[in-house]
Amino acid sequence: MHPVYVVALALLLFCGDLQCLHADAPNPIQEQPTRIVSLDYCADQYVLQFAATEDILALSPEAVREFSYLREQAQGFPTVRPIVEDVIAVKPDLVVRSYGGGFGIVEVLDQLEIPVVQIGYANTLAEVQQSVLSVSAALGTVEQGEQIVASMRKRLQEIKVSAGKVQGSALYTTPTGVTAGPGTLIHDILLAAGFDNFEDKPGWRALPLERLVYAGPDVVAQAFYQSAYGHRDLWSAAGHPVARRQLSNASRVSLDGAWTSCGAWFLMDAVEALFREHAEQLADAGQAVK
């Protein structure tokens, strides 16, 4: 897993104590903010999508990294480190965050009467849709959020109708040999694309080498990153002979790491990429029957 993702996940785990794990929709800001600061790359995506360009005061330093979906749009914006002193220094009238600044920064900003929009950690595509609606409402662009959610639901319904019954299993892998089971957003993505999840144990974990000795998935959903962290030499469990043998027998779908980097609307790119592989499998099966 990309080191940045590990840090993000660790910080998000603290949200349970702060009741920010997919919290209720934030109250709309009373006055339209004109000095918006984003504290992490997931928040960057929401700010770039739903805030007016002239109202964006600063993004996080990660906004232009390879795992940032809207990295091209982020070019040229000032950045601010997710440190309380640095954030205060630029005098924002609104802060948007997912995990940036750590779990204690919200309390400090509240004491300073700086409003914070907290993006909840989503484990399902339905929760992603709620995040889109709540954050777009907080930023004063509720109609745009509703349009994006309507598009997501339409695309998901079209896939559901076309996919029919499940025809095979898919295994998600990262360059460092990590996969995801039930209870994760990746799991929901695989199901939405028409697959069973080959990993049947919950949460994030190493590739199931013991199971791969005697069985393999039909499809490997392989995340990749345009950085040194995605280099094959750094693969761990994924480079094991058992894993290589079984995974080599499966069809492969390359998923841009930015598609699944955080819970946002562009997860649909990953769902549709996987579904196209599913549709091709169905087509091949039909040809075989004939």
C-alpha positions as a LaTeX table, in Angstrom:
\begin{tabular}{lrrr}
\hline
Residue & $x$ (\AA) & $y$ (\AA) & $z$ (\AA) \\
\hline
Met1 & 0.00 & 0.00 & 0.00 \\
His2 & 1.25 & 3.53 & $-0.72$ \\
Pro3 & 2.80 & 4.95 & 2.48 \\
Val4 & 0.56 & 8.00 & 2.31 \\
Tyr5 & $-2.50$ & 5.71 & 2.35 \\
Val6 & $-1.19$ & 3.93 & 5.44 \\
Val7 & $-0.83$ & 7.23 & 7.28 \\
Ala8 & $-4.27$ & 8.35 & 6.13 \\
Leu9 & $-5.87$ & 5.10 & 7.27 \\
Ala10 & $-4.17$ & 5.26 & 10.67 \\
Leu11 & $-5.40$ & 8.80 & 11.22 \\
Leu12 & $-8.91$ & 7.97 & 10.09 \\
Leu13 & $-9.12$ & 5.20 & 12.65 \\
Phe14 & $-9.13$ & 7.90 & 15.33 \\
Cys15 & $-12.39$ & 9.22 & 13.86 \\
Gly16 & $-14.35$ & 6.60 & 15.77 \\
Asp17 & $-13.53$ & 8.35 & 19.05 \\
Leu18 & $-14.39$ & 11.73 & 17.55 \\
Gln19 & $-17.66$ & 10.50 & 16.03 \\
Cys20 & $-16.47$ & 11.65 & 12.59 \\
Leu21 & $-16.71$ & 8.24 & 10.94 \\
His22 & $-19.11$ & 9.24 & 8.19 \\
Ala23 & $-20.69$ & 11.91 & 10.33 \\
Asp24 & $-24.05$ & 13.47 & 9.61 \\
Ala25 & $-24.13$ & 16.12 & 6.91 \\
Pro26 & $-22.44$ & 19.30 & 8.10 \\
Asn27 & $-24.57$ & 22.39 & 8.46 \\
Pro28 & $-24.35$ & 24.69 & 5.43 \\
Ile29 & $-22.04$ & 27.63 & 6.01 \\
Gln30 & $-24.09$ & 30.70 & 6.89 \\
Glu31 & $-22.03$ & 32.98 & 4.65 \\
Gln32 & $-20.42$ & 31.79 & 1.45 \\
Pro33 & $-16.73$ & 31.16 & 2.30 \\
Thr34 & $-14.19$ & 33.02 & 0.19 \\
Arg35 & $-10.95$ & 31.81 & 1.84 \\
Ile36 & $-11.10$ & 28.01 & 1.74 \\
Val37 & $-8.21$ & 25.83 & 2.85 \\
Ser38 & $-7.92$ & 22.06 & 2.24 \\
Leu39 & $-5.77$ & 19.93 & 4.55 \\
Asp40 & $-5.26$ & 16.63 & 2.65 \\
Tyr41 & $-5.43$ & 15.19 & $-0.84$ \\
Cys42 & $-8.92$ & 13.74 & $-0.40$ \\
Ala43 & $-10.26$ & 17.08 & 0.79 \\
Asp44 & $-8.42$ & 18.68 & $-2.15$ \\
Gln45 & $-10.64$ & 16.77 & $-4.58$ \\
Tyr46 & $-13.84$ & 18.00 & $-2.94$ \\
Val47 & $-12.62$ & 21.60 & $-2.75$ \\
Leu48 & $-11.47$ & 21.64 & $-6.38$ \\
Gln49 & $-14.79$ & 20.15 & $-7.48$ \\
Phe50 & $-17.24$ & 22.16 & $-5.38$ \\
Ala51 & $-15.57$ & 25.47 & $-4.51$ \\
Ala52 & $-15.17$ & 28.42 & $-6.86$ \\
Thr53 & $-11.58$ & 28.78 & $-8.04$ \\
Glu54 & $-11.30$ & 32.30 & $-6.69$ \\
Asp55 & $-12.44$ & 31.11 & $-3.24$ \\
Ile56 & $-9.66$ & 28.51 & $-2.85$ \\
Leu57 & $-7.00$ & 30.03 & $-0.60$ \\
Ala58 & $-4.74$ & 26.96 & $-0.39$ \\
Leu59 & $-4.64$ & 23.22 & $-1.01$ \\
Ser60 & $-2.57$ & 20.55 & 0.69 \\
Pro61 & 0.99 & 19.85 & $-0.54$ \\
Glu62 & $-0.29$ & 16.48 & $-1.83$ \\
Ala63 & $-2.79$ & 18.04 & $-4.26$ \\
Val64 & $-0.48$ & 17.59 & $-7.27$ \\
Arg65 & 0.84 & 14.13 & $-6.35$ \\
Glu66 & 0.24 & 11.08 & $-8.56$ \\
Phe67 & $-2.48$ & 9.73 & $-6.26$ \\
Ser68 & $-4.50$ & 12.96 & $-6.45$ \\
Tyr69 & $-7.29$ & 12.51 & $-9.00$ \\
Leu70 & $-7.61$ & 16.21 & $-9.83$ \\
Arg71 & $-3.86$ & 16.85 & $-9.79$ \\
Glu72 & $-3.95$ & 18.70 & $-13.11$ \\
Gln73 & $-6.58$ & 21.11 & $-11.80$ \\
Ala74 & $-4.53$ & 21.60 & $-8.65$ \\
Gln75 & $-1.54$ & 23.03 & $-10.51$ \\
Gly76 & $-0.74$ & 26.60 & $-9.59$ \\
Phe77 & $-2.68$ & 26.83 & $-6.33$ \\
Pro78 & $-0.86$ & 27.88 & $-3.14$ \\
Thr79 & $-0.36$ & 25.10 & $-0.63$ \\
Val80 & $-0.34$ & 25.00 & 3.15 \\
Arg81 & 1.00 & 22.33 & 5.46 \\
Pro82 & $-1.69$ & 20.70 & 7.66 \\
Ile83 & $-0.21$ & 22.22 & 10.81 \\
Val84 & $-2.31$ & 24.43 & 13.05 \\
Glu85 & 0.17 & 27.31 & 13.05 \\
Asp86 & 0.47 & 27.30 & 9.25 \\
Val87 & $-3.29$ & 27.09 & 8.75 \\
Ile88 & $-3.99$ & 29.95 & 11.14 \\
Ala89 & $-1.34$ & 32.09 & 9.47 \\
Val90 & $-3.22$ & 32.19 & 6.14 \\
Lys91 & $-6.47$ & 33.27 & 7.87 \\
Pro92 & $-9.05$ & 30.91 & 6.28 \\
Asp93 & $-12.76$ & 31.34 & 6.77 \\
Leu94 & $-13.33$ & 27.62 & 6.12 \\
Val95 & $-11.20$ & 24.48 & 6.46 \\
Val96 & $-12.04$ & 21.23 & 4.66 \\
Arg97 & $-10.41$ & 18.00 & 5.79 \\
Ser98 & $-10.60$ & 14.24 & 5.69 \\
Tyr99 & $-7.64$ & 13.30 & 7.89 \\
Gly100 & $-5.26$ & 16.25 & 7.42 \\
Gly101 & $-3.76$ & 17.75 & 10.53 \\
Gly102 & $-4.48$ & 14.75 & 12.73 \\
Phe103 & $-7.46$ & 14.11 & 14.93 \\
Gly104 & $-6.81$ & 17.03 & 17.30 \\
Ile105 & $-6.84$ & 19.85 & 14.78 \\
Val106 & $-10.64$ & 20.14 & 14.64 \\
Glu107 & $-10.91$ & 20.95 & 18.33 \\
Val108 & $-8.22$ & 23.63 & 18.04 \\
Leu109 & $-9.86$ & 25.24 & 15.00 \\
Asp110 & $-13.23$ & 25.15 & 16.76 \\
Gln111 & $-11.73$ & 27.05 & 19.69 \\
Leu112 & $-10.46$ & 29.64 & 17.21 \\
Glu113 & $-13.94$ & 29.82 & 15.64 \\
Ile114 & $-12.68$ & 28.63 & 12.25 \\
Pro115 & $-15.41$ & 26.45 & 10.65 \\
Val116 & $-14.39$ & 22.94 & 9.59 \\
Val117 & $-16.08$ & 20.68 & 7.05 \\
Gln118 & $-15.22$ & 17.10 & 8.01 \\
Ile119 & $-15.40$ & 14.54 & 5.19 \\
Gly120 & $-16.54$ & 11.24 & 6.70 \\
Tyr121 & $-14.67$ & 7.99 & 6.04 \\
Ala122 & $-16.81$ & 5.94 & 3.66 \\
Asn123 & $-16.94$ & 2.14 & 3.54 \\
Thr124 & $-19.60$ & 1.92 & 0.81 \\
Leu125 & $-20.50$ & 3.72 & $-2.38$ \\
Ala126 & $-23.74$ & 4.81 & $-0.72$ \\
Glu127 & $-21.69$ & 6.55 & 1.98 \\
Val128 & $-19.57$ & 8.18 & $-0.73$ \\
Gln129 & $-22.74$ & 9.60 & $-2.24$ \\
Gln130 & $-23.72$ & 11.01 & 1.15 \\
Ser131 & $-20.30$ & 12.64 & 1.49 \\
Val132 & $-20.71$ & 14.27 & $-1.92$ \\
Leu133 & $-24.12$ & 15.62 & $-0.95$ \\
Ser134 & $-23.06$ & 16.90 & 2.46 \\
Val135 & $-19.80$ & 18.55 & 1.39 \\
Ser136 & $-21.29$ & 20.16 & $-1.71$ \\
Ala137 & $-24.09$ & 21.54 & 0.48 \\
Ala138 & $-21.57$ & 22.90 & 2.98 \\
Leu139 & $-19.70$ & 24.63 & 0.16 \\
Gly140 & $-22.88$ & 26.13 & $-1.27$ \\
Thr141 & $-23.04$ & 24.02 & $-4.44$ \\
Val142 & $-25.70$ & 21.52 & $-3.46$ \\
Glu143 & $-27.12$ & 21.23 & $-6.99$ \\
Gln144 & $-23.76$ & 20.19 & $-8.37$ \\
Gly145 & $-23.46$ & 17.55 & $-5.67$ \\
Glu146 & $-26.93$ & 16.24 & $-6.45$ \\
Gln147 & $-26.06$ & 16.01 & $-10.15$ \\
Ile148 & $-22.90$ & 14.02 & $-9.43$ \\
Val149 & $-24.77$ & 11.63 & $-7.13$ \\
Ala150 & $-27.56$ & 11.20 & $-9.69$ \\
Ser151 & $-24.92$ & 10.34 & $-12.30$ \\
Met152 & $-23.28$ & 7.82 & $-9.94$ \\
Arg153 & $-26.61$ & 6.12 & $-9.24$ \\
Lys154 & $-27.49$ & 5.97 & $-12.92$ \\
Arg155 & $-24.14$ & 4.43 & $-13.83$ \\
Leu156 & $-24.41$ & 1.90 & $-11.00$ \\
Gln157 & $-27.92$ & 0.92 & $-12.05$ \\
Glu158 & $-26.83$ & 0.45 & $-15.66$ \\
Ile159 & $-24.02$ & $-1.83$ & $-14.52$ \\
Lys160 & $-26.35$ & $-3.78$ & $-12.24$ \\
Val161 & $-28.80$ & $-4.40$ & $-15.06$ \\
Ser162 & $-26.10$ & $-5.35$ & $-17.54$ \\
Ala163 & $-24.00$ & $-7.51$ & $-15.20$ \\
Gly164 & $-26.81$ & $-9.84$ & $-14.16$ \\
Lys165 & $-25.73$ & $-12.57$ & $-11.80$ \\
Val166 & $-22.16$ & $-12.82$ & $-10.54$ \\
Gln167 & $-19.94$ & $-14.73$ & $-12.94$ \\
Gly168 & $-16.61$ & $-14.83$ & $-11.13$ \\
Ser169 & $-14.33$ & $-13.49$ & $-8.43$ \\
Ala170 & $-11.92$ & $-10.59$ & $-8.35$ \\
Leu171 & $-8.93$ & $-9.94$ & $-6.09$ \\
Tyr172 & $-7.71$ & $-6.40$ & $-5.48$ \\
Thr173 & $-3.95$ & $-5.97$ & $-5.07$ \\
Thr174 & $-1.63$ & $-3.05$ & $-4.45$ \\
Pro175 & 2.06 & $-3.01$ & $-5.48$ \\
Thr176 & 3.02 & $-3.85$ & $-1.90$ \\
Gly177 & 0.87 & $-6.99$ & $-1.77$ \\
Val178 & $-2.11$ & $-5.64$ & 0.19 \\
Thr179 & $-5.70$ & $-6.58$ & $-0.56$ \\
Ala180 & $-9.13$ & $-5.71$ & 0.86 \\
Gly181 & $-12.00$ & $-7.84$ & 2.08 \\
Pro182 & $-15.57$ & $-7.27$ & 3.34 \\
Gly183 & $-16.18$ & $-4.05$ & 5.21 \\
Thr184 & $-14.01$ & $-1.95$ & 2.90 \\
Leu185 & $-14.83$ & 0.42 & 0.08 \\
Ile186 & $-12.84$ & $-1.78$ & $-2.33$ \\
His187 & $-15.12$ & $-4.70$ & $-1.46$ \\
Asp188 & $-18.18$ & $-2.62$ & $-2.36$ \\
Ile189 & $-16.55$ & $-1.59$ & $-5.64$ \\
Leu190 & $-15.91$ & $-5.21$ & $-6.64$ \\
Leu191 & $-19.52$ & $-6.15$ & $-5.86$ \\
Ala192 & $-20.85$ & $-3.14$ & $-7.78$ \\
Ala193 & $-18.85$ & $-4.23$ & $-10.81$ \\
Gly194 & $-20.50$ & $-7.65$ & $-10.78$ \\
Phe195 & $-17.83$ & $-9.75$ & $-9.04$ \\
Asp196 & $-17.49$ & $-11.69$ & $-5.83$ \\
Asn197 & $-14.53$ & $-10.61$ & $-3.72$ \\
Phe198 & $-11.92$ & $-13.38$ & $-3.69$ \\
Glu199 & $-10.70$ & $-12.12$ & $-0.33$ \\
Asp200 & $-13.34$ & $-13.29$ & 2.15 \\
Lys201 & $-11.71$ & $-12.06$ & 5.35 \\
Pro202 & $-12.71$ & $-8.55$ & 6.49 \\
Gly203 & $-10.58$ & $-5.45$ & 6.36 \\
Trp204 & $-7.22$ & $-4.68$ & 4.79 \\
Arg205 & $-4.68$ & $-7.51$ & 4.85 \\
Ala206 & $-1.83$ & $-9.20$ & 3.01 \\
Leu207 & $-2.59$ & $-11.32$ & $-0.04$ \\
Pro208 & $-4.01$ & $-14.71$ & 1.06 \\
Leu209 & $-1.02$ & $-16.88$ & 0.06 \\
Glu210 & $-2.38$ & $-20.00$ & 1.77 \\
Arg211 & $-5.59$ & $-19.86$ & $-0.23$ \\
Leu212 & $-3.74$ & $-19.04$ & $-3.43$ \\
Val213 & $-1.98$ & $-22.41$ & $-3.15$ \\
Tyr214 & $-5.16$ & $-24.18$ & $-4.27$ \\
Ala215 & $-7.38$ & $-21.49$ & $-5.80$ \\
Gly216 & $-7.15$ & $-18.26$ & $-7.71$ \\
Pro217 & $-9.39$ & $-15.36$ & $-8.73$ \\
Asp218 & $-10.86$ & $-14.92$ & $-12.18$ \\
Val219 & $-9.75$ & $-11.29$ & $-12.30$ \\
Val220 & $-6.96$ & $-9.38$ & $-10.60$ \\
Ala221 & $-7.81$ & $-5.73$ & $-9.98$ \\
Gln222 & $-4.29$ & $-4.36$ & $-9.89$ \\
Ala223 & $-3.76$ & $-0.85$ & $-8.53$ \\
Phe224 & $-0.79$ & 1.04 & $-9.90$ \\
Tyr225 & 0.89 & 4.34 & $-9.13$ \\
Gln226 & 3.13 & 6.52 & $-11.24$ \\
Ser227 & 5.86 & 6.62 & $-8.63$ \\
Ala228 & 8.71 & 4.62 & $-7.15$ \\
Tyr229 & 6.26 & 3.13 & $-4.65$ \\
Gly230 & 4.59 & 1.24 & $-7.47$ \\
His231 & 7.75 & $-0.44$ & $-8.73$ \\
Arg232 & 7.56 & $-4.24$ & $-8.93$ \\
Asp233 & 10.82 & $-4.60$ & $-7.00$ \\
Leu234 & 8.97 & $-3.33$ & $-3.95$ \\
Trp235 & 6.24 & $-5.96$ & $-4.13$ \\
Ser236 & 6.16 & $-8.24$ & $-1.13$ \\
Ala237 & 3.52 & $-10.98$ & $-0.99$ \\
Ala238 & 2.62 & $-10.22$ & $-4.60$ \\
Gly239 & 6.11 & $-11.35$ & $-5.62$ \\
His240 & 5.85 & $-14.74$ & $-3.91$ \\
Pro241 & 6.06 & $-17.67$ & $-6.40$ \\
Val242 & 2.67 & $-18.99$ & $-5.26$ \\
Ala243 & 1.01 & $-15.63$ & $-5.77$ \\
Arg244 & 2.71 & $-15.08$ & $-9.13$ \\
Arg245 & 1.61 & $-18.50$ & $-10.40$ \\
Gln246 & $-2.04$ & $-18.14$ & $-9.45$ \\
Leu247 & $-2.35$ & $-14.47$ & $-10.34$ \\
Ser248 & $-0.78$ & $-15.07$ & $-13.74$ \\
Asn249 & $-3.75$ & $-17.28$ & $-14.64$ \\
Ala250 & $-6.26$ & $-14.50$ & $-14.01$ \\
Ser251 & $-7.35$ & $-11.66$ & $-16.25$ \\
Arg252 & $-5.90$ & $-8.34$ & $-15.19$ \\
Val253 & $-7.55$ & $-4.96$ & $-14.83$ \\
Ser254 & $-5.23$ & $-2.04$ & $-14.16$ \\
Leu255 & $-6.73$ & 0.51 & $-11.80$ \\
Asp256 & $-5.16$ & 3.94 & $-11.58$ \\
Gly257 & $-4.30$ & 4.43 & $-7.91$ \\
Ala258 & $-5.92$ & 7.87 & $-8.01$ \\
Trp259 & $-9.31$ & 6.28 & $-8.76$ \\
Thr260 & $-9.43$ & 4.59 & $-5.36$ \\
Ser261 & $-7.30$ & 6.97 & $-3.32$ \\
Cys262 & $-10.25$ & 8.32 & $-1.33$ \\
Gly263 & $-14.00$ & 8.04 & $-1.04$ \\
Ala264 & $-15.24$ & 10.24 & $-3.85$ \\
Trp265 & $-17.29$ & 10.15 & $-7.06$ \\
Phe266 & $-14.36$ & 9.09 & $-9.26$ \\
Leu267 & $-14.46$ & 5.62 & $-7.71$ \\
Met268 & $-16.91$ & 5.02 & $-10.54$ \\
Asp269 & $-13.93$ & 4.96 & $-12.94$ \\
Ala270 & $-12.69$ & 1.85 & $-11.11$ \\
Val271 & $-16.15$ & 0.25 & $-11.03$ \\
Glu272 & $-16.62$ & 0.75 & $-14.77$ \\
Ala273 & $-13.12$ & $-0.49$ & $-15.62$ \\
Leu274 & $-13.84$ & $-3.69$ & $-13.68$ \\
Phe275 & $-17.28$ & $-4.04$ & $-15.22$ \\
Arg276 & $-15.83$ & $-3.85$ & $-18.73$ \\
Glu277 & $-13.70$ & $-6.89$ & $-17.83$ \\
His278 & $-16.81$ & $-8.57$ & $-16.42$ \\
Ala279 & $-18.72$ & $-7.85$ & $-19.64$ \\
Glu280 & $-15.90$ & $-9.30$ & $-21.72$ \\
Gln281 & $-15.95$ & $-12.45$ & $-19.58$ \\
Leu282 & $-19.68$ & $-12.82$ & $-20.16$ \\
Ala283 & $-19.19$ & $-12.33$ & $-23.88$ \\
Asp284 & $-16.41$ & $-14.93$ & $-23.98$ \\
Ala285 & $-18.58$ & $-17.39$ & $-22.02$ \\
Gly286 & $-21.39$ & $-16.87$ & $-24.49$ \\
Gln287 & $-19.09$ & $-17.57$ & $-27.42$ \\
Ala288 & $-17.83$ & $-20.73$ & $-25.70$ \\
Val289 & $-21.39$ & $-22.02$ & $-25.28$ \\
Lys290 & $-22.09$ & $-21.49$ & $-28.97$ \\
\hline
\end{tabular}
